[in-house]
Amino acid sequence: MGRWSLGFTRSAEEDLAQLDRPVRRRIIDKLEWLSAHFDGIIPSALHAEFREFYKLRVGDWRVVYKIEWRKYSIMICYIDRRDRVYKKGR
């Protein structure tokens, strides 16, 4: 198991709660994988006004997160379909 912990903003918790159970399960499974394997991957950074964020793809869904490197923490900020997720952070 990895040393990275997961946290969720209120917005991300609400996004997750609105999803159908199978989609929610896929995203949770992928997030658990991310925290367990984070030291072995290169996070996918975003650009422009999202330059402080990273993304995780789960099918047509995107998880947008921040990394707190010193705390070994991954903070999930937004979860939505890929065509809508980047409109949320504005």
C-alpha positions as a Markdown table, in Angstrom:
| # | Residue | x | y | z |
|---|---|---|---|---|
| 1 | Met | 0.0 | 0.0 | 0.0 |
| 2 | Gly | 1.2 | 3.5 | -0.8 |
| 3 | Arg | 2.0 | 6.2 | 1.6 |
| 4 | Trp | -0.2 | 8.8 | -0.2 |
| 5 | Ser | -3.5 | 9.7 | 1.4 |
| 6 | Leu | -6.7 | 10.9 | -0.4 |
| 7 | Gly | -8.8 | 13.8 | 0.5 |
| 8 | Phe | -11.9 | 15.3 | -1.1 |
| 9 | Thr | -13.2 | 18.9 | -1.3 |
| 10 | Arg | -16.9 | 19.4 | -0.6 |
| 11 | Ser | -17.4 | 19.9 | -4.4 |
| 12 | Ala | -15.7 | 16.6 | -5.2 |
| 13 | Glu | -17.8 | 14.8 | -2.6 |
| 14 | Glu | -21.0 | 16.2 | -4.1 |
| 15 | Asp | -19.8 | 15.3 | -7.6 |
| 16 | Leu | -19.1 | 11.7 | -6.5 |
| 17 | Ala | -22.5 | 11.4 | -4.7 |
| 18 | Gln | -24.4 | 12.3 | -7.8 |
| 19 | Leu | -22.9 | 9.5 | -9.9 |
| 20 | Asp | -24.5 | 6.2 | -10.7 |
| 21 | Arg | -23.2 | 3.5 | -8.5 |
| 22 | Pro | -21.1 | 1.6 | -11.1 |
| 23 | Val | -19.4 | 4.8 | -12.3 |
| 24 | Arg | -18.8 | 5.9 | -8.7 |
| 25 | Arg | -17.3 | 2.5 | -8.0 |
| 26 | Arg | -15.0 | 2.7 | -11.0 |
| 27 | Ile | -13.8 | 6.2 | -9.9 |
| 28 | Ile | -13.2 | 5.1 | -6.3 |
| 29 | Asp | -11.3 | 2.0 | -7.5 |
| 30 | Lys | -9.1 | 4.2 | -9.7 |
| 31 | Leu | -8.5 | 6.7 | -6.9 |
| 32 | Glu | -7.4 | 3.9 | -4.6 |
| 33 | Trp | -5.1 | 2.6 | -7.3 |
| 34 | Leu | -3.7 | 6.2 | -7.7 |
| 35 | Ser | -2.9 | 6.6 | -4.0 |
| 36 | Ala | -1.3 | 3.1 | -3.8 |
| 37 | His | 0.9 | 3.6 | -6.9 |
| 38 | Phe | 1.5 | 7.4 | -6.9 |
| 39 | Asp | 5.2 | 7.1 | -6.4 |
| 40 | Gly | 5.5 | 5.0 | -9.6 |
| 41 | Ile | 3.6 | 7.3 | -12.0 |
| 42 | Ile | 4.1 | 10.7 | -13.5 |
| 43 | Pro | 1.0 | 12.9 | -12.7 |
| 44 | Ser | -0.7 | 14.4 | -15.8 |
| 45 | Ala | -0.5 | 18.2 | -15.2 |
| 46 | Leu | -3.0 | 20.7 | -16.5 |
| 47 | His | -2.2 | 24.1 | -18.0 |
| 48 | Ala | -3.2 | 27.7 | -18.1 |
| 49 | Glu | -5.7 | 28.6 | -15.3 |
| 50 | Phe | -5.5 | 25.0 | -14.1 |
| 51 | Arg | -1.7 | 24.8 | -13.8 |
| 52 | Glu | -2.0 | 23.9 | -10.1 |
| 53 | Phe | -4.1 | 20.9 | -10.9 |
| 54 | Tyr | -3.6 | 17.4 | -12.3 |
| 55 | Lys | -6.0 | 15.1 | -14.0 |
| 56 | Leu | -6.9 | 11.4 | -13.8 |
| 57 | Arg | -8.9 | 9.8 | -16.6 |
| 58 | Val | -11.5 | 7.2 | -15.8 |
| 59 | Gly | -13.2 | 6.4 | -19.1 |
| 60 | Asp | -15.2 | 9.5 | -20.2 |
| 61 | Trp | -14.8 | 10.9 | -16.7 |
| 62 | Arg | -12.1 | 13.2 | -15.3 |
| 63 | Val | -10.9 | 13.6 | -11.8 |
| 64 | Val | -9.1 | 16.9 | -11.2 |
| 65 | Tyr | -6.8 | 17.0 | -8.2 |
| 66 | Lys | -4.0 | 18.9 | -6.4 |
| 67 | Ile | -0.9 | 17.3 | -4.9 |
| 68 | Glu | 0.4 | 18.3 | -1.4 |
| 69 | Trp | 3.9 | 17.0 | -1.9 |
| 70 | Arg | 5.1 | 17.5 | 1.7 |
| 71 | Lys | 2.1 | 15.9 | 3.2 |
| 72 | Tyr | 1.9 | 13.0 | 0.8 |
| 73 | Ser | -1.7 | 14.0 | 0.1 |
| 74 | Ile | -3.8 | 14.0 | -3.0 |
| 75 | Met | -6.8 | 16.4 | -2.8 |
| 76 | Ile | -9.6 | 15.5 | -5.2 |
| 77 | Cys | -11.2 | 18.8 | -6.3 |
| 78 | Tyr | -13.7 | 18.0 | -9.1 |
| 79 | Ile | -15.2 | 15.0 | -10.8 |
| 80 | Asp | -17.2 | 15.2 | -14.0 |
| 81 | Arg | -17.5 | 14.2 | -17.6 |
| 82 | Arg | -14.5 | 15.3 | -19.6 |
| 83 | Asp | -16.5 | 17.8 | -21.6 |
| 84 | Arg | -17.7 | 19.6 | -18.5 |
| 85 | Val | -15.1 | 19.2 | -15.8 |
| 86 | Tyr | -12.9 | 22.1 | -16.8 |
| 87 | Lys | -15.8 | 24.6 | -16.7 |
| 88 | Lys | -16.2 | 23.8 | -12.9 |
| 89 | Gly | -12.9 | 25.3 | -11.8 |
| 90 | Arg | -13.6 | 28.7 | -13.3 |
